Amino acid sequence: MPDVETEDRAGQARLLDAAIRKASWRLLPFFCILYLINYIDRVNIGFGALTMNRALGLSPVEYGVGAGLFFAGYVAFQVPSNLLLHEVGARRWIGWSMVVWGVVSMAMSVIQGIPSYYSVRFLLGVAEAGFFPGVVYYLVQWFPDANRARIISIFMVGQPASSAIGGPISTYILAHADGALGLQGWQWLFVLEGLPAILFGLCCFWVMTDRPALAGWLHADERTVLQRTVDRDRERAEGVRKYGVLDGLANIRVVLLCLVFYLVVTSIYGSVFWVPQIVNTFGVSTVAVGFIVAIPYLAASIISVLWSFHSDRTGERFWHVAIPAFTSGVGFLIAATWSGHPVVTVIGLSAACVGMYSVLPVFWTLPTSFLTGRAVAGAVAFITSFGNLSGIFTPPVVGWIRQTTGGFSAAMYGMACTCLAAGLLTFVCRSVHRGRAASVPA
């Protein structure tokens, strides 16, 4: 006779697979678009700078300070924003955040000089503060541990894709919208790229559901099995230890993850605001800059997803963070050493981008593997905030290096060091994590 219990487990597994598949198709394409919009509005200043700096009379250091001020607002408001999201629900919080940052992003088109440039960049950081940690927290409420790296990787493909897609679009706007209705190309850039945040922010109220149990677009049995699985993952983590918000922030593993994230993000923000200007030194047209910049980020968009799927398939996390960190360090070394050779520079930057953006999706599975509830919300926001402190300082430092040395090689050597250090520190995290797991009674 058939084993009834085995058949029941198989039926539950099929229901869970169906629920995850439906949730993935409904939520992930939407969130990819949201993150694409989010990151375009954050970094499109790098493309706008090709003509904006000259129009406003900004030096490399002044431009870098404004790029970094985004992160002052971002860091200051991130933890409060994400804790409030935990109370009011992701759907409302993320939706209204997008509407506000879309308006602020469009306001970049009317800046007149340094004071207004600095002010709007700071306010944009405040408006975007709750988005990324909020979405990570939201995905934890929807997808089981076993699927999380690939789910987060698909969402996070919007980050490198923002430059792969946004680069050609941004430089096309700069070149072809200049002078329309009396606005310069860089002004049209902020107007046209800020508007989608408002439109898609309003769409959040229709597309998003706060948790599986409330999803009317799933069958009742699918809602039940998905909610039960997510709850069981949370209870398993709480069975090891139930962390409160302060416990989560003080956890040694959270502290180490903060350091790893800080080092990786230093390299990301040390490069993303300046890559268009690095490519511009090749002597190509404005439109060509956008297409060349797209190459490293397109490669990162594809490989980061494949790498995260491999991490889920093997169940291994720490090596899947360390290896791409080392790859990124080597890529920056190549780009810095052969900075006078455009083809080699692009190859080096491609390796650096692939490495940096392959780290992030797997990295975000680590805090959610041992924290739950408000502790996840607080810790994810805290890690993000700490890491993004580097965004305040790194763009001005790169600007100073550019202004002082006349090139970007020294800055890229520095970014190589931070990536290599992140890879080494990952092994320290691995050792501590294993030690904590071994100390838990069976």
Helices and strands as residue ranges (DSSP letters): H 4-43, H 45-56, H 60-88, H 90-107, G 108-110, H 114-128, H 131-142, G 145-147, H 148-156, H 158-176, G 180-182, H 185-207, G 212-214, H 220-240, H 245-250, H 252-271, H 275-280, H 286-314, H 318-337, H 342-363, G 367-369, H 373-405, H 409-438
